[in-house]
Amino acid sequence: MTTLSRCFVGALLGLFGLFGNVMGTQLEPSSLRCVRMIYLVSGDREVNPRYVSAIERAIVDLQAWYGKQLGGPSFRLYSPVVEVVKSDRPAGWFYSNRNGLNKDDWGFNNTLEEARRLCGAGLNDPKFVWVIYSDGPGNKGRGGNGVACLPEDDLLGLVGRHPTQKDKTRWIAGLGHELGHAFGLPHPSDTKKHANALMWTGIYGKYPDKAYLTAEDKKLLMKSPFFYHKNGKPVAERGKIVARYHYNGGVFERRKGNNTFVWTESTANGAGAHSFEEEKTDAEYYFLKDAKRGFLIRLPINSGQSFLSTDKGKSWRPLYHVEIQTTPIADE
């Protein structure tokens, strides 16, 4: 069976009638960066139409909630909003197959591995943030690096059939939390002060009216390439490339925006794409902050050895030898 035949979305469009225009989110599949929702159906399970409609309702609700929190901008959704993908793996495989040192990560690793095989999902995808629901029995939702994976526990919650937590909004908020991690949001640094934040315990009985994004959350999202104004303009203007620093296997690019400089890193094999804030410069180095991954990079202005710090600049270890590009940089 081919990947396209496994992704039997077309037939479901007519069967369920669930995927019309929603808040202007309909778009050509490759035209804009967007969030892509996958419902992964196990080989020994049947498609549940209630899950399909519940996933769509949840993500559309969150699209509006994120927009309200940010004063208008929000993420885009793929068309169709929910893609149903048939796996040949049994339901029990997703959260019981050994895949990694930490048992709590098996569900995430297996779900992503299967979605990668069937639909091309992957970490740090420059075009898509992937949200993958599987109907595998489990209760360990995870998000990070452009991917969120959620188990049957969350699907049951979205349709009001969870054995202990019947409030559907708790599970919409849970999706919003893991989606936040996929966008690069961390847990709050002050969990006592921000107990009701979506990225902490605000998912329990606080969403939608009392849960919130912190100021730091909003700052990070307004730099994300996955957020757009209502007129379709990206909130994060990448800016013109003014310098490139190459290393073996990748490149750092310095971009000038509106009175600010931002940095991007990409690898030659396409496996990674990251953004940095230029925290400061001195006579020798640029200091780049990766808030999502929690570290600093010290990049030499005139080529040479770069350094990495994971303790806010208290200590540094060698990273890459980088060379500044001396040939003219063509306009993009």
QUISULCOR-V953793 format. One line per field, one symbol per residue. psi: psi as a letter, one per 20 degrees, with the letter a starting at -180 (. if undefined). burial: I if it has 16 or more other ideal C-beta (glycine too) atoms within 10 Angstrom, else O. Layout:
psi=???
burial=???
This chain:
psi=prghhhmlgghhghghlilapokkiprqhjhqprpoppoopqhjqqpohhgghhgggghhghghgggghjkgqarqqrorgpppppqjqqhhhhjhppmrhohiiggggggggghghhjjqrqlpihqppoopqkpprknqqqqljpppqahghghghjkjphhniohhhhghgghghggghijprqqhnhghlhjqhjcjiinjhpihiqrprhhgggghiipijpqrhjipqhnphrppiqpoqroiaqppppobnjrpqqqpqqhjjiqoqqqpogrqahhqqoppnhgikrqpopphlrbprqppjlkjhqqqqeqpqpppiqqoqq.
burial=OOOOOIIIOOOIOOOIOIIOOIOOIOOOOOOIIIIIIIIIIIOOIOOOOOIIIIIIIIIIIIIOIIIOIIOOIIIIIIIIIIIIIIIOIOIOIIIIIOIOOOOOOIIIIIIIOIIOOIIOIIOIIOIIIIIIIIIIIIOIIIIIIIIIIIIIIIIIIIIOOIOOOOOIIIIIIIIIIIIIIIIIIIOIOOOOOIOIIIIIIIIOOIIIOOIIIIOIIIOIIOIIIIIIOOOOOOIIOOIOIOIIIIIOOIIIIIIOOOOOIIIIIIOOOOOOIIIIIIOOOOOOIIIIIIIIOOIIIIIIOOOOOIIOIOOOOOOOOOIIOIIIOOOOOOOO
